[in-house]
Amino acid sequence: MNHLSRRRFVKGGLLAAAATGLGGCASRGSVNGHTSVRPLAKVRGANEEIRVGIIGVRGKGNDHIRMFRAVPGVRIVAICDADRKILATRAKEMTEFDGAEVDTYLDMRYLFDRDDIDAVSTATPNHWHALASIWACQSGKDMYVEKPVCHNIYEGRKLVEAARRYDRIVQAGTQNRSSTGLMEAAQFIRDGNLGRIVRGRAFCYKRRESIGKVDAPQPVPDHIDYDLWAGPAPLDPITRRQFHYDWHWVWATGNGDIGNQGIHEMDMARWLLGEDKLAPRVMSIGGRFGYDDDGETPNTQIAILDYDTAPLIFEVRGLPRQTDDSAMDHYRGVRIGVCIECENGYFAGSHGGGWAFDNNDNRIRQFKAQGPENHVANFIQAVRSRKQSDLNADVLEGHISSSLCHQANISHRLGAAASQGEILEAIRGDAGAIDSYERFREHLSANDIYLEQTPATLGPWLAFDVNRERFQRGYLSEQANALVTREYRKPFVVPDRV
């Protein structure tokens, strides 16, 4: 049998803390009240019901409820969230919609302990994604995990290992992988229709307001179990006004916009470039400009992932195109998307589709966005067939694309304020990077931010061993490798041996 028995599951530590009162809360029935054991590794018939649990149901998790509910033959039987208020709200909504009660849990370990749940999805904050998914694999359940699939490089690799060891179907929530339009575009580019690839560009030009600034730690709302919410992260005081969502801009729990919205575009760009490993060299230029708030992550950033065949240059902008303007900048018509530049033209796309152009900006061919909305259905198809190859976004692809974002952020976090001369020297000879930097500087100037007065952070060039997934010996490599993983708070530890 591929799934762990409850005895082995508890012995492994997943429920050890709960046994001493850490905090699961089943809405009705005992934790182990569901005892029907199913052979989870068999091929499932088209009419056989797939029973699903959903973890993290506030924002994106509510979308998961809607998406899984729309797939024929799927029934959501349990939901979990460390926020009692949102958990009760979703349970009430689901009961009214479906006409049947759904089991609720504060502690996901109780959900994993159920033998009658076939698959789980998670839309928790980023710092929970990998561990929740590893636990799902260890308990014999397939997993749909939101992007980024990991909070750091180490735990992403451990998640891939867990999926393979326990023969689980694990889909990354990068739904553009299910777009037939992008599949056609990738083949069109690989077939050489635009000539040799010169560089890939990806963009996340998405307006982000200041999150404000507090002068003292804020109380955790009494309806949130902060211990369970924090999980692998430290139980640090909350120093932001808004408890939910703004965790994206704090390193302990989030990855900035490159790892929030940007992971979609990073994945698209890497896919279209045809790269299947992490970048062998990386550096970052950026900062948090335009306001003084409690956010830690950059709101304006250039990341250079220096692949041997063609570089991938990623740009983040959270400020508008100019002061007192709500519109955002664009690059060749793209605000949130990609531009793959080739010798004889380029592909510009977003939201699952796009156009191929020649070098005179004439349209050559359209690739319509078709299929991203079927990403969950693709996951269920693979759950039924038991074929990893049926997945459009296997967890390995999710790990690599997520970890490109982490590589860039590591360079940024090890950087220091630098003059424009120092920045230009660091990217000397790279026309694509210089172009990105000049537009970066002009964008900030249009927002009344001048780099002579407010310098950007220049991250170091870091060499990376793509096979060992560690930074190579050299300048700041020890500090960089310390950021490949994190200190895990017991018992919420990503193990070295999964």
Sequence and secondary structure as in RCSB ss.txt:
>XXXX:A:sequence
MNHLSRRRFVKGGLLAAAATGLGGCASRGSVNGHTSVRPLAKVRGANEEIRVGIIGVRGKGNDHIRMFRAVPGVR
IVAICDADRKILATRAKEMTEFDGAEVDTYLDMRYLFDRDDIDAVSTATPNHWHALASIWACQSGKDMYVEKPVC
HNIYEGRKLVEAARRYDRIVQAGTQNRSSTGLMEAAQFIRDGNLGRIVRGRAFCYKRRESIGKVDAPQPVPDHID
YDLWAGPAPLDPITRRQFHYDWHWVWATGNGDIGNQGIHEMDMARWLLGEDKLAPRVMSIGGRFGYDDDGETPNT
QIAILDYDTAPLIFEVRGLPRQTDDSAMDHYRGVRIGVCIECENGYFAGSHGGGWAFDNNDNRIRQFKAQGPENH
VANFIQAVRSRKQSDLNADVLEGHISSSLCHQANISHRLGAAASQGEILEAIRGDAGAIDSYERFREHLSANDIY
LEQTPATLGPWLAFDVNRERFQRGYLSEQANALVTREYRKPFVVPDRV
>XXXX:A:secstr
  S  HHHHHHTTTTHHHHTTS    SSS TT       TTS   TTS EEEEEE  SSHHHHHHHHHHTSTTEE
EEEEE SBHHHHHHHHHHHHHHHSS  EEESSHHHHHT TT  EEEE   HHHHHHHHHHHHHTT EEEE SSS 
SSHHHHHHHHHHHHHTT  EEES GGGG HHHHHHHHHHHTTTT SEEEEEEEEE         SS B   TTB 
HHHHHTTS    B SS SSSGGGGSTTT  TTTTTTHHHHHHHHHHHHT  S  SEEEEEEE  S   S  S SE
EEEEE  SSS EEEEEE S SSTT      BTTBSEEEEEEETTEEEEEETTEEEEE TTS EEEEE   SGGGH
HHHHHHHHHHT GGG SSBHHHHHHHHHHHHHHHHHHHT EEE HHHHHHHTTT HHHHHHHHHHHHHHHHTT  
TTTS EEE   EEEETTTTEE SSTTHHHHHHTTS    TTS   S  
